[in-house]
Amino acid sequence: MTKYNKIVLASLVLALATSGLAQEAASGNADNTYNGLRAIGAGLALGLGAVGTGIAQARIGSSLVGAVAEDPSKAGSLLLYFLIPETLVIFGFLALFILR
């Protein structure tokens, strides 16, 4: 990860955190803050899980194609390794509904 990517990621996280904590001064209702942070957490749970899965499956997929090209009989067992990272999205989707 380059220095530029780290700066962009940090500024995105800070922007999301400040928007979650923003509220009207006259409101004084803590439920609004809680609901906003809960929505941001649910979105991050699903979004970061999907990004992680995409990165993992890209690397695993290229290795899978190379291994199957050498020995096609291993395609079924290697496909399982390709599908394992998909559980990250399923857990993120579950967290989305739990936090809702």
GUVO-993796 format. One line per 4 residues: number of its first residue (from 0); for each residue x negated, z negated, y negated of N, C-alpha, C, O. Coordinates in Angstrom, 3 decimals. Example, Ala and Ser with C-alpha at 12.3 -4.5 7.8 and 13.67 -1.06 7.14 Angstrom:
<atoms>
0) -13.190:-7.800:5.690:-12.300:-7.800:4.500:-13.200:-7.800:3.300:-14.236:-8.465:3.319 ~ -12.850:-7.080:2.250:-13.670:-7.140:1.060:-12.900:-7.870:-0.030:-13.409:-8.039:-1.138
</atoms>
This chain:
<atoms>
0) -0.848:0.000:1.165:0.000:0.000:0.000:-0.903:0.000:-1.241:-1.778:-0.853:-1.390 ~ -0.676:0.947:-2.099:-1.524:1.055:-3.276:-1.120:0.031:-4.331:-0.075:-0.613:-4.235 ~ -1.968:-0.098:-5.327:-1.703:-1.050:-6.402:-0.443:-0.651:-7.173:0.324:-1.514:-7.600 ~ -0.233:0.641:-7.349:0.944:1.124:-8.058:2.227:0.761:-7.306:3.213:0.349:-7.918
4) 2.212:0.914:-5.984:3.388:0.571:-5.184:3.697:-0.919:-5.252:4.865:-1.306:-5.295 ~ 2.665:-1.757:-5.262:2.869:-3.199:-5.358:3.481:-3.577:-6.702:4.348:-4.449:-6.764 ~ 3.043:-2.934:-7.769:3.582:-3.224:-9.093:5.045:-2.806:-9.175:5.870:-3.539:-9.720 ~ 5.370:-1.639:-8.639:6.759:-1.165:-8.656:7.645:-2.084:-7.826:8.758:-2.409:-8.240
8) 7.165:-2.505:-6.665:7.940:-3.389:-5.807:8.169:-4.743:-6.468:9.277:-5.277:-6.419 ~ 7.131:-5.302:-7.084:7.274:-6.594:-7.761:8.242:-6.498:-8.937:9.052:-7.402:-9.141 ~ 8.172:-5.424:-9.709:9.103:-5.285:-10.842:10.528:-5.089:-10.361:11.462:-5.562:-11.009 ~ 10.722:-4.401:-9.236:12.067:-4.228:-8.684:12.644:-5.557:-8.220:13.818:-5.842:-8.457
12) 11.832:-6.364:-7.567:12.296:-7.678:-7.110:12.647:-8.562:-8.300:13.669:-9.248:-8.281 ~ 11.817:-8.554:-9.325:12.108:-9.363:-10.515:13.354:-8.874:-11.234:14.127:-9.685:-11.745 ~ 13.560:-7.580:-11.283:14.754:-7.045:-11.930:16.010:-7.450:-11.174:17.026:-7.785:-11.784 ~ 15.942:-7.420:-9.854:17.096:-7.834:-9.065:17.356:-9.329:-9.197:18.510:-9.754:-9.260
16) 16.297:-10.129:-9.239:16.479:-11.569:-9.354:17.078:-11.940:-10.706:17.945:-12.812:-10.777 ~ 16.633:-11.294:-11.775:17.174:-11.625:-13.091:18.609:-11.158:-13.232:19.393:-11.810:-13.923 ~ 18.983:-10.054:-12.603:20.374:-9.618:-12.685:21.282:-10.535:-11.871:22.454:-10.702:-12.207 ~ 20.760:-11.118:-10.825:21.552:-12.059:-10.042:21.765:-13.372:-10.762:22.787:-14.028:-10.562
20) 20.815:-13.768:-11.598:20.931:-15.031:-12.317:21.611:-14.883:-13.676:21.893:-15.882:-14.338 ~ 21.874:-13.658:-14.092:22.508:-13.444:-15.390:23.981:-13.825:-15.327:24.687:-13.468:-14.383 ~ 24.433:-14.546:-16.332:25.836:-14.912:-16.416:26.197:-15.150:-17.869:25.325:-15.283:-18.728 ~ 27.456:-15.200:-18.124:27.912:-15.442:-19.487:27.653:-16.894:-19.855:27.757:-17.786:-19.014
24) 27.314:-17.124:-21.125:26.995:-18.474:-21.579:28.232:-19.365:-21.592:28.124:-20.564:-21.335 ~ 29.386:-18.816:-21.882:30.594:-19.617:-21.989:31.221:-19.904:-20.633:32.115:-20.744:-20.533 ~ 30.775:-19.233:-19.609:31.413:-19.351:-18.302:31.222:-20.741:-17.702:32.193:-21.466:-17.486 ~ 29.985:-21.109:-17.438:29.697:-22.409:-16.863:30.149:-22.558:-15.414:30.134:-23.662:-14.872
28) 30.546:-21.473:-14.794:31.038:-21.514:-13.421:29.900:-21.175:-12.465:29.334:-20.084:-12.531 ~ 29.568:-22.102:-11.583:28.453:-21.895:-10.652:28.829:-20.929:-9.532:27.946:-20.379:-8.874 ~ 30.119:-20.715:-9.306:30.540:-19.801:-8.239:30.131:-18.359:-8.528:29.813:-17.609:-7.605 ~ 30.135:-17.966:-9.799:29.738:-16.607:-10.158:28.281:-16.356:-9.814:27.928:-15.296:-9.296
32) 27.435:-17.342:-10.105:26.015:-17.210:-9.792:25.817:-17.143:-8.280:25.045:-16.325:-7.780 ~ 26.510:-17.997:-7.575:26.385:-18.034:-6.117:26.838:-16.717:-5.498:26.176:-16.194:-4.602 ~ 27.955:-16.182:-5.965:28.454:-14.923:-5.420:27.518:-13.765:-5.739:27.335:-12.875:-4.908 ~ 26.924:-13.764:-6.923:25.981:-12.709:-7.283:24.723:-12.748:-6.440:24.256:-11.713:-5.964
36) 24.171:-13.939:-6.254:22.968:-14.068:-5.428:23.267:-13.769:-3.962:22.420:-13.231:-3.248 ~ 24.463:-14.114:-3.519:24.854:-13.816:-2.151:24.953:-12.304:-1.933:24.551:-11.792:-0.888 ~ 25.485:-11.606:-2.917:25.591:-10.149:-2.806:24.212:-9.492:-2.814:23.968:-8.547:-2.064 ~ 23.320:-9.988:-3.654:21.958:-9.447:-3.682:21.244:-9.721:-2.357:20.538:-8.853:-1.843
40) 21.422:-10.909:-1.810:20.813:-11.234:-0.523:21.330:-10.362:0.602:20.565:-9.938:1.469 ~ 22.619:-10.095:0.591:23.201:-9.234:1.624:22.671:-7.809:1.502:22.365:-7.169:2.508 ~ 22.565:-7.320:0.286:22.031:-5.975:0.081:20.576:-5.867:0.477:20.163:-4.877:1.081 ~ 19.792:-6.886:0.140:18.385:-6.879:0.531:18.225:-6.987:2.045:17.328:-6.368:2.617
44) 19.082:-7.763:2.695:18.989:-7.906:4.150:19.192:-6.570:4.848:18.450:-6.225:5.768 ~ 20.186:-5.827:4.415:20.442:-4.537:5.042:19.440:-3.483:4.589:18.950:-2.703:5.406 ~ 19.133:-3.453:3.298:18.236:-2.425:2.761:16.816:-2.546:3.267:16.225:-1.551:3.686 ~ 16.254:-3.744:3.236:14.878:-3.917:3.699:14.770:-3.749:5.209:13.755:-3.269:5.715
48) 15.815:-4.143:5.924:15.821:-3.890:7.373:15.817:-2.414:7.687:15.133:-1.973:8.611 ~ 16.576:-1.643:6.925:16.627:-0.196:7.144:15.307:0.471:6.779:14.866:1.387:7.473 ~ 14.675:0.027:5.705:13.379:0.595:5.309:12.323:0.270:6.357:11.528:1.135:6.725 ~ 12.310:-0.968:6.839:11.355:-1.350:7.881:11.551:-0.558:9.157:10.585:-0.150:9.801
52) 12.800:-0.345:9.518:13.101:0.447:10.705:12.650:1.884:10.540:12.104:2.475:11.472 ~ 12.869:2.448:9.375:12.445:3.827:9.123:10.943:3.999:9.236:10.460:4.971:9.819 ~ 10.207:3.050:8.675:8.743:3.121:8.754:8.279:2.980:10.207:7.411:3.722:10.666 ~ 8.861:2.031:10.914:8.460:1.810:12.308:8.800:3.005:13.186:7.983:3.430:14.003
56) 10.006:3.552:13.021:10.402:4.663:13.876:9.638:5.940:13.540:9.468:6.795:14.409 ~ 9.183:6.086:12.324:8.371:7.259:11.984:7.049:7.231:12.739:6.610:8.249:13.275 ~ 6.422:6.070:12.779:5.141:5.962:13.477:5.314:6.016:14.988:4.533:6.661:15.688 ~ 6.329:5.345:15.478:6.566:5.346:16.915:7.007:6.731:17.386:6.606:7.183:18.459
60) 7.824:7.398:16.589:8.329:8.718:16.970:7.230:9.749:17.115:7.255:10.564:18.037 ~ 6.258:9.717:16.201:5.169:10.686:16.310:4.313:10.415:17.545:3.845:11.346:18.199 ~ 4.114:9.146:17.858:3.361:8.814:19.072:4.146:9.164:20.325:3.573:9.581:21.332 ~ 5.464:8.992:20.256:6.326:9.318:21.389:6.266:10.801:21.719:6.185:11.178:22.888
64) 6.305:11.626:20.714:6.255:13.077:20.932:4.926:13.476:21.563:4.884:14.319:22.459 ~ 3.845:12.868:21.093:2.534:13.175:21.673:2.422:12.731:23.120:1.850:13.442:23.947 ~ 2.967:11.554:23.433:2.888:11.053:24.805:3.764:11.869:25.744:3.374:12.128:26.882 ~ 4.942:12.277:25.285:5.832:13.081:26.125:5.260:14.480:26.317:5.492:15.097:27.357
68) 4.524:14.989:25.347:3.895:16.299:25.497:2.840:16.273:26.602:2.637:17.265:27.302 ~ 2.172:15.130:26.751:1.169:15.013:27.807:1.796:14.773:29.178:1.361:15.351:30.174 ~ 2.832:13.909:29.227:3.464:13.577:30.506:4.976:13.440:30.308:5.453:12.375:29.916 ~ 5.735:14.513:30.575:7.186:14.484:30.342:7.949:13.494:31.213:9.094:13.171:30.894
72) 7.371:13.010:32.280:8.088:12.071:33.152:8.247:10.692:32.514:9.065:9.898:32.980 ~ 7.495:10.391:31.471:7.572:9.089:30.803:8.556:9.072:29.636:8.618:8.083:28.905 ~ 9.315:10.129:29.449:10.185:10.237:28.278:11.248:9.148:28.251:11.521:8.593:27.187 ~ 11.852:8.829:29.378:12.918:7.827:29.410:12.430:6.438:29.059:13.077:5.731:28.287
76) 11.297:6.036:29.614:10.790:4.689:29.327:10.238:4.586:27.911:10.326:3.526:27.290 ~ 9.681:5.655:27.402:9.146:5.619:26.039:10.254:5.660:24.990:10.067:5.201:23.864 ~ 11.396:6.205:25.360:12.522:6.238:24.426:12.998:4.831:24.092:13.483:4.580:22.989 ~ 12.861:3.910:25.046:13.219:2.520:24.801:12.380:1.935:23.665:12.907:1.199:22.830
80) 11.096:2.245:23.620:10.230:1.752:22.553:10.618:2.339:21.196:10.394:1.715:20.159 ~ 11.188:3.517:21.206:11.646:4.132:19.964:12.902:3.444:19.438:13.114:3.380:18.227 ~ 13.734:2.930:20.337:15.005:2.327:19.936:14.900:0.842:19.600:15.814:0.303:18.977 ~ 13.843:0.173:19.981:13.703:-1.261:19.719:13.733:-1.593:18.224:14.403:-2.561:17.864
84) 13.062:-0.866:17.328:13.124:-1.232:15.913:14.524:-1.110:15.296:14.777:-1.660:14.224 ~ 15.415:-0.408:15.956:16.777:-0.267:15.425:17.497:-1.604:15.373:18.475:-1.755:14.641 ~ 17.020:-2.576:16.144:17.640:-3.896:16.101:17.479:-4.547:14.735:18.282:-5.407:14.371 ~ 16.462:-4.160:13.969:16.309:-4.695:12.613:17.503:-4.339:11.739:17.974:-5.176:10.969
88) 17.991:-3.131:11.844:19.153:-2.724:11.062:20.396:-3.454:11.557:21.253:-3.835:10.760 ~ 20.497:-3.649:12.857:21.656:-4.369:13.401:21.658:-5.806:12.900:22.714:-6.322:12.536 ~ 20.497:-6.467:12.871:20.425:-7.826:12.347:20.716:-7.868:10.851:21.369:-8.795:10.373 ~ 20.238:-6.876:10.110:20.547:-6.799:8.684:22.025:-6.577:8.440:22.598:-7.141:7.508
92) 22.641:-5.760:9.272:24.073:-5.514:9.164:24.855:-6.782:9.485:25.868:-7.067:8.845 ~ 24.393:-7.537:10.465:25.022:-8.803:10.805:24.889:-9.800:9.655:25.850:-10.494:9.324 ~ 23.716:-9.873:9.052:23.499:-10.767:7.910:24.361:-10.355:6.720:24.801:-11.204:5.945 ~ 24.596:-9.079:6.579:25.459:-8.586:5.500:26.857:-9.180:5.626:27.440:-9.603:4.628
96) 27.397:-9.217:6.829:28.739:-9.749:7.030:28.761:-11.279:7.016:29.755:-11.880:6.608 ~ 27.676:-11.907:7.456:27.631:-13.369:7.414:27.573:-13.855:5.964:28.221:-14.841:5.616 ~ 26.809:-13.174:5.129:26.688:-13.584:3.728:27.889:-13.180:2.891:28.027:-13.655:1.764 ~ 28.739:-12.344:3.388:29.905:-11.892:2.646:30.953:-12.880:2.589:32.001:-12.634:1.992
</atoms>
